[in-house]
Amino acid sequence: MHSKKQAPVKYYVGIDVGSASVRAALVDEFGTVVAHADQPIQIWEPQPDHYEQSSADIWAACCLVTKKVVCGLDASQIRGIGFDATCSLVVVDKQFQPLAVNCEGQNYRNVIMWMDHRAVSQVERINATQHRVLSYVGGVMSVEMQPPKLLWIKENLQESCWEKAGYFFDLPDFLSWKATGVTARSLCTVVCKWTYTSDGGWDDSFWKMIGLEDLVKDKYEKIGNHVLSPGESVGKGLTPEAAKDLGLPEGIAVGASLIDAHAGGLG
């Protein structure tokens, strides 16, 4: 009797961006973690309650750990990749270049970290509106959510950042854009940190009430007008450039991202 030839095992890459490091895991089709790697990322604290990172530094770390976990593997066996990350705010200009979120004008520091508390005044004013969207987030908004941070940027970095900004991403969505070239956002991030609802979308009156009517005028292009369910395939998969950066095959599937805590819960 002839034995049947066994089909090659399929593998998937998961990338987890935490506050201080990036981790990658290679997981087989049976759910077994067969390789993992981690790489530290930099944090800047220019003044109390201000915590910043660099999207370029984070992406470089993603590439490094991914190349480590797939080293020696037949690329044709890798079927997909997905990202989860902290709910940090990434700011880029209209050409997708990093834009400074600081008074020093250091463009490479273009990420306001989730734990940054510079927007205390802004979140107090937002909560004082008692707008109906606050009921989606427990009645009051946290200073660690994105609307107060956006308002802080407009009020403190109007010319250097707000007017030049092309896109504001939650970090998980920035990573899926970096991988695919598609600016779609994950339902996970925009619902939990931005006041989006799955049935009603964005609420124009909220953004106008808090002084961010600019976002409504551009039809929410800067914060996302194409939203995908977590895990849904983004665009046409890895772009040639991202594939080269990550050491993965061009076109493999990229799943819409998750917030890190939610990914942990799912895991």
ZIGIBEL-V615570 format. One record per residue. RES is the residue in three letters. PHI is phi as a letter, one per 20 degrees, with the letter a starting at -180 (999 if undefined). OMEGA is omega as a letter, one per 30 degrees, with the letter a starting at -180 (* if undefined). D_FIRST is the distance of its C-alpha to the first C-alpha in Angstrom with 1 decimal. Layout:
RES:PHI:OMEGA:D_FIRST + RES:PHI:OMEGA:D_FIRST
This chain:
MET:999:l:0.0 + HIS:e:l:3.8 + SER:f:l:6.4 + LYS:f:l:9.4 + LYS:f:a:12.5 + GLN:f:l:15.2 + ALA:f:l:18.5 + PRO:f:l:21.5 + VAL:f:l:23.8 + LYS:e:a:27.0 + TYR:c:l:30.4 + TYR:c:a:33.9 + VAL:d:l:37.3 + GLY:d:l:40.1 + ILE:d:a:43.6 + ASP:d:l:46.3 + VAL:d:l:49.9 + GLY:e:a:52.2 + SER:f:a:55.9 + ALA:d:l:55.6 + SER:b:l:52.1 + VAL:d:l:49.0 + ARG:c:l:45.6 + ALA:c:l:42.1 + ALA:c:l:38.8 + LEU:e:a:35.3 + VAL:c:l:33.3 + ASP:e:a:29.6 + GLU:f:l:28.4 + PHE:e:l:28.2 + GLY:n:l:31.8 + THR:e:l:31.7 + VAL:f:a:34.3 + VAL:d:l:32.7 + ALA:b:l:35.9 + HIS:b:l:39.6 + ALA:b:l:42.8 + ASP:b:a:46.5 + GLN:b:l:49.6 + PRO:f:l:53.2 + ILE:c:a:55.3 + GLN:e:l:59.1 + ILE:c:l:61.7 + TRP:d:l:65.3 + GLU:c:a:68.1 + PRO:f:l:71.1 + GLN:b:a:73.3 + PRO:g:l:73.0 + ASP:m:l:70.5 + HIS:d:l:69.2 + TYR:c:a:65.6 + GLU:c:l:64.0 + GLN:c:a:60.8 + SER:d:l:59.6 + SER:f:l:56.8 + ALA:f:l:56.2 + ASP:f:a:55.7 + ILE:f:a:53.4 + TRP:f:l:51.2 + ALA:f:l:51.1 + ALA:f:l:49.9 + CYS:g:a:47.2 + CYS:f:a:46.0 + LEU:f:a:46.1 + VAL:f:l:44.0 + THR:f:l:41.4 + LYS:g:l:40.9 + LYS:f:a:40.5 + VAL:f:a:37.8 + VAL:e:a:35.6 + CYS:g:l:36.2 + GLY:n:a:33.1 + LEU:e:l:31.0 + ASP:f:a:29.4 + ALA:g:a:32.0 + SER:f:l:29.6 + GLN:e:a:28.2 + ILE:e:a:31.7 + ARG:d:a:32.4 + GLY:a:a:35.8 + ILE:b:l:39.0 + GLY:b:a:41.7 + PHE:c:l:45.1 + ASP:c:a:47.4 + ALA:a:l:50.8 + THR:f:a:54.2 + CYS:e:l:56.6 + SER:e:a:58.7 + LEU:d:l:60.6 + VAL:d:a:59.8 + VAL:d:l:62.4 + VAL:c:l:62.0 + ASP:e:a:64.3 + LYS:f:l:63.9 + GLN:e:l:61.9 + PHE:m:l:59.6 + GLN:e:a:61.4 + PRO:g:a:62.2 + LEU:c:a:65.6 + ALA:f:l:67.6 + VAL:d:a:68.0 + ASN:c:a:70.8 + CYS:f:a:74.4 + GLU:f:l:73.8 + GLY:m:l:72.0 + GLN:e:a:68.9 + ASN:f:a:66.4 + TYR:f:l:63.3 + ARG:e:a:64.2 + ASN:d:a:63.2 + VAL:c:l:61.6 + ILE:e:a:63.6 + MET:f:l:61.5 + TRP:g:a:60.8 + MET:e:l:63.1 + ASP:f:a:66.0 + HIS:d:a:69.1 + ARG:f:a:71.4 + ALA:e:a:71.6 + VAL:f:l:73.4 + SER:f:a:76.4 + GLN:f:a:74.2 + VAL:f:l:72.1 + GLU:f:l:75.2 + ARG:f:l:76.6 + ILE:f:a:73.4 + ASN:f:l:73.3 + ALA:f:l:77.0 + THR:f:a:76.2 + GLN:l:l:74.4 + HIS:f:a:72.4 + ARG:f:a:70.0 + VAL:f:l:66.9 + LEU:f:l:67.7 + SER:f:l:66.6 + TYR:f:a:63.0 + VAL:c:l:63.1 + GLY:n:l:64.9 + GLY:n:l:68.4 + VAL:c:l:69.0 + MET:e:l:67.3 + SER:e:l:66.4 + VAL:f:a:67.8 + GLU:e:l:64.2 + MET:e:a:63.3 + GLN:e:a:63.7 + PRO:g:l:66.7 + PRO:f:l:69.2 + LYS:f:l:67.8 + LEU:f:l:68.1 + LEU:f:l:71.7 + TRP:f:l:72.5 + ILE:f:a:71.3 + LYS:f:a:73.5 + GLU:e:a:76.5 + ASN:d:a:76.2 + LEU:c:a:74.4 + GLN:g:a:75.5 + GLU:f:a:76.0 + SER:f:a:73.6 + CYS:c:a:70.6 + TRP:g:a:71.0 + GLU:f:a:72.4 + LYS:e:a:69.9 + ALA:f:l:66.8 + GLY:d:a:64.2 + TYR:b:l:61.6 + PHE:d:a:61.4 + PHE:d:l:57.9 + ASP:f:a:56.6 + LEU:g:l:54.6 + PRO:g:a:51.2 + ASP:f:l:52.0 + PHE:f:a:53.3 + LEU:f:l:50.0 + SER:f:l:48.0 + TRP:f:a:50.7 + LYS:g:a:50.3 + ALA:f:a:46.6 + THR:d:a:46.8 + GLY:m:a:50.4 + VAL:d:a:50.7 + THR:e:l:53.7 + ALA:g:l:52.2 + ARG:d:l:52.9 + SER:e:l:50.8 + LEU:g:l:52.2 + CYS:g:a:51.8 + THR:f:a:54.4 + VAL:f:l:56.9 + VAL:f:a:57.1 + CYS:f:a:57.4 + LYS:c:a:59.7 + TRP:c:l:61.4 + THR:m:l:62.4 + TYR:f:l:60.1 + THR:c:a:59.0 + SER:f:a:55.9 + ASP:e:a:58.0 + GLY:d:a:61.2 + GLY:m:l:60.3 + TRP:e:l:63.2 + ASP:d:a:66.7 + ASP:g:a:69.3 + SER:f:l:72.1 + PHE:f:a:70.7 + TRP:f:l:70.4 + LYS:f:a:73.9 + MET:f:a:75.4 + ILE:e:l:74.3 + GLY:n:l:75.4 + LEU:d:a:72.1 + GLU:f:l:72.8 + ASP:g:a:71.7 + LEU:f:l:68.1 + VAL:f:a:68.8 + LYS:f:a:70.5 + ASP:e:l:67.5 + LYS:l:l:65.3 + TYR:m:l:63.6 + GLU:g:a:61.9 + LYS:f:a:62.7 + ILE:d:l:61.0 + GLY:o:l:58.4 + ASN:c:l:58.4 + HIS:c:a:54.6 + VAL:d:a:52.9 + LEU:d:l:49.2 + SER:f:l:47.5 + PRO:g:l:45.8 + GLY:n:l:42.3 + GLU:f:a:42.9 + SER:f:a:41.9 + VAL:e:l:44.9 + GLY:l:a:45.6 + LYS:d:l:42.9 + GLY:n:a:41.6 + LEU:f:l:42.4 + THR:f:l:45.0 + PRO:g:a:44.6 + GLU:f:a:47.4 + ALA:f:l:46.0 + ALA:g:l:42.5 + LYS:f:l:44.0 + ASP:g:a:46.1 + LEU:e:a:43.2 + GLY:m:a:40.6 + LEU:c:l:38.3 + PRO:f:l:37.0 + GLU:f:l:39.6 + GLY:n:l:39.2 + ILE:f:a:37.0 + ALA:f:l:38.2 + VAL:d:a:41.2 + GLY:e:l:42.0 + ALA:g:a:45.6 + SER:f:l:47.0 + LEU:c:l:48.1 + ILE:f:a:51.0 + ASP:g:a:49.9 + ALA:f:l:51.0 + HIS:f:l:49.2 + ALA:f:l:46.0 + GLY:f:l:46.5 + GLY:f:l:47.0 + LEU:f:l:43.8 + GLY:f:*:41.9
